[in-house]
Structures are given as structure tokens and as C-alpha cells.
């Protein structure tokens, strides 16, 4: 009996000590922080955040209207900061870009076999990071490299069209049709191979890794108490997912190195440039994994959202079809050479990116060296700073009346936004980010979005199943790491000109 009493008292005192420690940690960093909702003891703002985690971009937008353009949230004992206006985004991504260009890495992705070699989750912009970025910009995303791959992307787009044509009159899950061709396009650019044949499980691995990046993790919420313990097994699972990918890359790297020794089979492509770069295998495998993780789901979601908006807005769809008939020709295949001439289509894509940015909350930045003062407030060293691109794209002060409406005409000549682009210098429109951490794959992503949307619209008329009214199409969204439709876009295609 006495032993049970002692054990009970010990556990009670341990729990009480842990609660007091958590309470102390949750009350640190109070000085000059940006305003925000009042946190609960120990839990911080988690009781408010967790019920909205799938619509976090919307909830944070609402909070910013109450508390200001730069706000503080407490996830357990960890403060995180959110910029939700063009001015606060400019302060984070331009004014203080040098100080805040570090990456706030989720605990699930912090392990020795990956973090030192990754590009996406590199904590600092060191020489290794710069060498990877330089290689990708010159050998993968330059105009010369993109032009060299245009014929292959056109072939894959035509293959997608044929697949949809075979299902004319039946239900088509647009995302399922698009994501496969995007994987193959990225695979041909990066590896000169059909990646879905070599790694059919890759989609599931990437999707699960993205889930782990945003899932609530005790190590992230109370790092001084649970840091390094991996009680939920999330870091172990992330490592297992990456190890499966790495085994595929190991085989392909070995095959290519053997082929390099044979002059007759030597290729001059991005894979060859990576091998010539002198990167060790860990960096090469991390780079390949990063390119697929960053480039496929974001592009696929953007295509699905753009087609959704066109189906919902009959006038815009008719205008795009008319433009395609005039530029491409009714019976011709869309080519990448046509894309610069499709002004109205490009306006529709920009408007869709404004309303549905592929990554609604940019991956969090942080200061690695010291506290940083932003807009009169202190951002403590090591704390994450997110930019709510979704909120900025719908800011009425930036976009005028009806910012939630799909209006591609705003990007056409003689309108105020006709000169606004998404290359990172206009802080009201940041679907690909800005500053040192801006998405380097934007040129390839944009070409794929243009080509695939144009191909789907030019070759088919699209209707809702069961006679549904297109203007009533459900447009609810869902936050993972990318912004996806809550319900898949399922449409019925019919060939243009078919009776």
C-alpha cells in the first residue's frame, strides 16, 4: 500500500513539474512580439488552431483582420509568426530577407541522413545550397533547358489527351489524369526516364512525406521537453519513406554511372550535369527527392484549380476556347510555342493562382543568427515566420472590390493589375514566393500548367456528372502543404465537335 502511495505521489509530482515547465516555456519570448490571440496556459493557441488545421490559411486570414498584418500564434510553447498583407510580406521577404532566409524545419525532417543534404529543408543558405540552386537554374530551369525538353512534354500532353479521349462520356477524375503526366514530365526533365515505371510507389511516398511535414508533432510544439524523443515515430516514418525513394535513386545513379563509361550511351542531360557536379550521393538523392516533392503536387493542384474555375465560369471558358482556336487551330495539337500568344488563357491561370496559390502558407522562414525586428516587433531567433499567400491574394486593399471573384480580365491590358506578375517583385501576388527562398522551379511549373490546361480545354468540352450545373461547382479547399480541392474534380469530357 505504501509503495502504491509513493508511486502515485511520484507520478503526480512529475506531472506537476512538467506542467510548470511547460507553463514557463509557454510564457517566454513575450517582449515586443507582434499581437495575436491570447494563448492558453501550456497549450498556447492549439485549442483554436487544431480544429482549423485543414483550413488553416482561411483561419489565419480571419485572425489577421482582427490582430493586424503580422501576428503571433503559440503552438504549445513555440511561437510562430504570420504575415498576411503585401506590406508584411515585403518586410519578411525583401526588407529582412537576409536575416530571415533560414528555414524552420519540422522535427520529422531533422535527421542526419537527410537534413544536411536537402535543398528544401536546408536550414541556412550555405555554399552547398547555393551550388545546388545554381546547377538547377542553369541546367534544369533555364530557357535553353526548358526549350530542349518541350517536344517531350508535348508528347506526354498528347498521350494524356488520348487517355482522356478514350474515356469520353465517362467520369474522369481530373487530378488522377493530370498527376501522372506531371510526374512523367518532371521525371523526363530530371532523370530522362519514366519515373512511374521505375518507382510506382513514389506518389504515395511523396504524399505521406507532405502529410508528416504539417502534422502536429510534440517535438515541434514543446521542443524543450520532447525534442529528440520522437514519441510519435514521425521522424522514423519520414526516414523510412525517404529510404524507399533513395533505393530507387541508388539503382538509377549506378546505372547512369556505368552508362557514362560507354560513349555510345552517354547522355547530355540534367542527370549527367548532376553527376559531373561532384555532388556526393547523399546530395544527389536528396535533390531528386526534393524536386519531385516540390514540383508535382503543386503543379497538379494548380491545373485542377484552373480547370475548376473555367468549368464554373462559362464566359471565361468560351473565351479561352475561342483564343485556342485562333492561335492553335481547331484540329491542331497545342505546342509550347503557342503559349506566349494565349493572353486570355494566361490571365485565367494567373487569376487561378491568385485565388488558389499552390502553397497557401509559404514554408516557414526563420532567423538563424539573432532576433530580428520586423515592423516594430521582435521575431526571436529560431522561431518560424510564415507568409499567408492565400490571404494576400484576396486582400481587398490590394485587389479592390470583389477580391474573391474569378475575374481574369483584371490581368488584361488597361486594367490596374495587367502588369502584375508572379516572379516575386509584386508582393500582392506571390504564388511562387519571393526572395532567396522563391521557388526556383517556377519556369517549368508555369509551362506545364499552361500546356496541360490548354490541351484539356482545346480538345474537350467538360460537364458535371448527373447533369449538375457548372456554376454550382463545389470549390471548397483543403490544406495539406499544398492547397487542394476538398473533393476531387470529377468531370465528363466530350470531344470538341462531337455530336
N, C-alpha and C positions, 0 to 999 in steps of 0.2 A: 504493500500500500504506500509506504514511504517512497519507494522507488518511482511509483507512478506519479506521486505528487511532485517529486523533484523533476521528473521528465516534463511534466505539464508546466511547471514554473520556468524551466529552461526554455521550452519552446515559446512560451508567452513572452519572456524577456527578449528572446531572439527576434521574434516578430515585431515587438515594440521598438527594439533598437533599429531594425530595418526600416520601419515606418518613419522613425525620427530622422534617419539618414536620408531617406527619400525626400522627406519634407524639407530638410536643409538644402539638399541639392536642387529641389524644385524652386527654391526661393533665391538661388544665386543668379547673378547677371541681371540685377534689377535696374541698375543705374542707366538712365538715358536710353533705354530700349524704346523702339517705336511702340505706339499704342496698340492695343489689341483687347480681345475679350478677356475678362477676368478668369484666371486659371483656378481650378480646384486644387486643394492640397494634394500633393503626391501625384495625382493623375494629370495635372495640368488641364489642357483643353480636350483631352481624349474623349470624355463623355459627349462632347459636341462633334468632334471630328469623325469618330468611328462610324456612327450611323450614316454619314455622308461620304464615305470613302470612295464609293463608285461614282459619285457626282461631286467630287472634291473641288473641281475647277469652278463649279457654279456656287457652291457654298462659300468658297474663299472670295469670290466676286461679291457676294452679298455682304460678307464681313468687311470688305474694303470700303464699301459705300457707307458703312457705319463708323469705321475706325480710321480711315484715311488711306492714302496711296501706298504707304509702306507700313505693314502691320506685323505684330509679334504673335506667334502661337507657341504654346508649350505642349510638346508631345512628351508626356511624362516629365522628366527633369530636363529635357533637351529643348531649348528654344529654337525655333526656325522662323525665318522672316520671308514675307511675301510682298513682291512689288506688283501692283495691279493697274498702273497707269503708264502712258508713254513717258511721263516725266520721271517716275520712279524707275522704270526700266532703263531709261537713259543713264540715270545715276549709277545703277548697278553695272550695266553692260558697257558703258562708254566712259563716264567720268571716273569710276573706280574699277575699271576693268582689270588694270594691272594688279590691284590689291585683291580683288575678288575672283580671280581666274582659277583658283584652286577648285577641286571637285570634292564635294561632300559625298563620300562613298558609303552605301548601305553596308551594314555589318555582314550581310550574307555574301558580299563580293570581296571581302577583305581576307585574302589568304595568299600565302607566298607563291603558289604555282600560277597565279593569275594577275593579281593586282600590280606587281612591278612591271608587267609586260603589256597591260591593256592600254588602249588608246582612249576609249570612252571613259573609263573609271580611273584614269591616271590622276593622282591627287595634285600633282604640280605639272607645269609646262616645262619640263626639263629637256635636255638635248635629245633624249630618246624620243620623247613625244614630238618634238619639232622635226626630227628626221622622218618619222612615220608620216606626219602631215605633209611634209614637203614631197615625199615619194608619191603619196596618193594624189595630191593636187597636180603633179606633173605627169604621172604615168596612168592615172585612172580617171580623173575628173577634168582634165584639160580638154579644150575644144578638139584638139588633134586626136586624143584618145577616144573621145565620145564619137567623133565622126567615123573613126575606124571601126567602131562597133555598131554603127547604125544599120547595116544590112542584116546583121544577126538579130537585132531587136525587131526589125521589120518582119523577118521570117517568123519569129516567135509570136508576134502580134497576129500575123496571118494564120498561124496554127491555132491560136486562141479563137479567132473568128470562125474557123472551120469547126472547132469543137462546139461553139455556141450554135452554129448553123445546124448541126446535127441534132440539136435539141429544140429547134424552133417549134413553138406551140406548147412546149412543156415548161414546167417550173425550173428556173435556173437560179441557183444561189450565186450571186454576182461575186461575192468575196472568194468563194471556192474556185471560181473560174479565173479570177484575176491573180490570186496569190501564187498559184502555180507558175504562171508565166513570169511574174515578177521574180520569183526565186530563180527561174531559169535564166532570166536576163542578167541578174546580178551574178549568178554562177558563171555565165559565159564571160562577163567582163572581168571577174576576179580570177577565175580558175580555168577558163576556156574549157568548161565541162558542164554537163547536165548534173547539177548538184543533187537534184531529187532522185536521180538514179543511183548516185553514189552514197547518198545519205538520206533515205526516205523518211527517217525519223527526225530530220533537222527541224522541221516546222514545230513539232511538239516540244523539242528541247528549247528552242528559242522562246516559244510562248511561255513555258514554265519558268524560264530564267527571268523573263519580264515580270511575271507574277511575283516571284521572290524579291525582286528589286523594290516593289512597292508594298509588300505585305507587312503588317505590323510585326515588329521584332523587338523582343525585350532588350536586346543589346543596343538597339537604336534609341529606345525610349528611356532607359535608365542605364547609360553606358558605364557609369562608375560603380554600379552594383553588379550588373550582369555581363559587362564587357568581357569578351573572350570565352564565355561559358558555352555559347551555342546551345542553350537549353531546348530550343525548338527544332534543332537539327537543320536549320535553314542554310547555314554555311556548308554543312556537309552535303546537303542535297544539291546546292549550286555547284560544288566541286564535282559531284558525280555527273551532273548534266554536262558540264564542260569537258570532263574526261571522255565522255562518249563522243562528243564532237571532235576532240583532239585526236582520238584514234583514227577517225576518218582523215583528218588533215595529215597525220603521220604517214598514212599509206600514200596519199597523193603527193606529198613532198618527196617521199622516197622514189616514187615512180618518175617524177619530173627530174629529179637529180640524175637518175640513171639515163633518162632521155637526153639530158644535156650533153652527155658524153658521146651521143650518137648525132653527128652533124645532120644526118638526113631527117631526123625527127625534132630537131631543135626549133622551138617557137620563140618569137619575139613578142611577148605579151606581158601583162601585168605580173603574172606568176613568175615569169623569167626575171622581170625587174626586181621583184622582191628577193629572189634567190641571189641576184647579183649585189644586192644592197649590203650584204654582210650581216643581216639580222640573224640572231640565233633562232632555233626552232621554237622556243617559247614565245618570242615576239611574233613570229610568223603565224603561229596557231592562234594567238590572241587576236591578231589583226584580222584574220579570216573570220573568226567568230564575231568580232565587233562589227564588221562590215555587213554581215547578214542580219545581225540583231538590230542594227541601226537603220538598214536600208529597205527591208522588205515590208514589215508590218506598217510602217509609216506611209510608204508609197501606196500600198494596197488600200489602207483606210482612206487616203486622200482621193483615190479613184472611186471608191464606193460612195463617199460623201458627194463628190461632184456629180456622179450619175444620179444619185438620190435627188439632188437639187434640180437637176434638169428634168427628171421624170415628174417631179412635183410642180414645176413651173413650165407649163406648156408653151408659153410665148418664147422663153429662153431656148427651149429645146428646138422649136421651129427655126429660130434664128441661127442656131448652131448648124442644123441640118442644111439650111439654105447656104450658109457660108461654105460648108464642106463640099456641097455640090458644085459651087462656083470655083473653088480653089483646087479641089482634088479631081472632080469629075464623078458622075454618078456611078460608073462601073469600074472605077479605078481603086487601087489599094492606097491607103494613106501612107505617105512616106515622111520621114523626118524632115526632108527638105520643104515639105508643105507647112510645117508647124509655125514658122515665124509669120506666115501670111494669115493665120487664123486668129485675127484680132478679137473677135467676139468670143470664140472658144477660150482664148487665153484670159479674157476678162472674167468668164464664168469660173475658170479654175482659180483665179486669184480671189474671187468672191467666196468660193467654197473654202479656200484656205483661211480666209479671214474669219468665217463663221465656225469652221471646224478644223482648227490647226492640228496637225498630226500629233504633236506633243503639246497638250494644252498647258502643262506646267513644265517649263524647261528644267532639265536635270539640275539639281541644286549646286550652286557655286559656294565657295567659302574662302575666307582669308586664312592662309597657312602661317603667316608670319606674325601678325599682330592685330589688335582690334582695329576696326575701320569705321570711320564716321561717315554716314550717308544721310543726306537731307536733315542734318542736325541731330541724328540719332546714332547710337553706338551699335555696331554689329560685332559681337565678340568673336575673337579668334576661334576657328574650328566649328562655327555654327553655320548651318545651311541657309542659303538665300535662294528662293525660287522666284521666277517671273511667271505670272499668270497671263500667258499669251492669249488665252481664250477670253479673259475679261477685257484685255486691251482691245481686242478685235471687235468688241461690242460696246465700247465706251462711247456714250452719246456725245461727250465733249470732244472726242476725236473724230467721230464719224457722222455727226449731225443727227437729224431726225431718223427714226425707224432703223436703228443700227442692227436690229435682229432680223431684218428682212433681207432676202436674197435679191440683190439688185446689181447685176454685173455692169449695168450702164455707168455706175459710179467710177469705173476704171477706163471708160471710153473717153476719147478726146472731148475737150470742152467741159469736162466735169472736174471738180476740185481734186479728186484722187487719181486722175489719169496718169500722173507722173509718179505715183507711189509704187515702189517695188518691194520685193521681199528679200533683198540682198543684205539687209541689216543696218541700213543707214536711216530708214524711216521707222521710228520707234513706236508708231501706232500700228505697225504691220510686221510681225516678227514670227511667221510660221516656221522659219528655219533658224531662229535665234540671231545673235549678233555678237560682235567682239571676237576675242581669241577662241572662244568655245563655239562659235557658229558652226552649223552643220556643213562640213566640207563636201558632203555628197549631194548638195542641193542641185548642181547642174545635171547630174544623172537622174536624180529623183524627178526633177521637173520634166525632163524629156520623156521619161516613162509614163508619167501622168498624162502628158499631152497626147502621146502616141496611142495609149490604150483607151483613153476616153474617146478620142477622135474615132478610133477603129470601131468601138462599140456603138457609137451614135451613128456613124456613117453607114453601117451595114444593117442595122436593125431598128425597128420600132419596138418600144418597150411598154408593156402594160402590167397592171397589178393582177394577181390571181383573183379568181372568183368575181370578176367584174368590179373590183374595187376602184374607187375614184382616186385618180392620181394626186389631185390637190389635197387629199386627206392622208397622204402617206405619212406614217409614223416616223418622226425624226428624233426620237429620244436617243440620247447618247450614253456612253458607258466608259468610265475612266479605268484603264489599267495603267500602262505607262503611255500608251498611245490612246487617242480618242476614237473609240469605235462606236458603231451603231449598237444600241442595246439589243435590237432584234435584227437578224441578218436581212439584207436587201434581197428579197426573192421576187423575181420578175418573170414575165413570159415574153420572150422575144419572138418577133416575126420579121421575116426578111423584108427589107425595103423593096417596094414594088410588088410584093406578093398579094394576090387577091384574097 
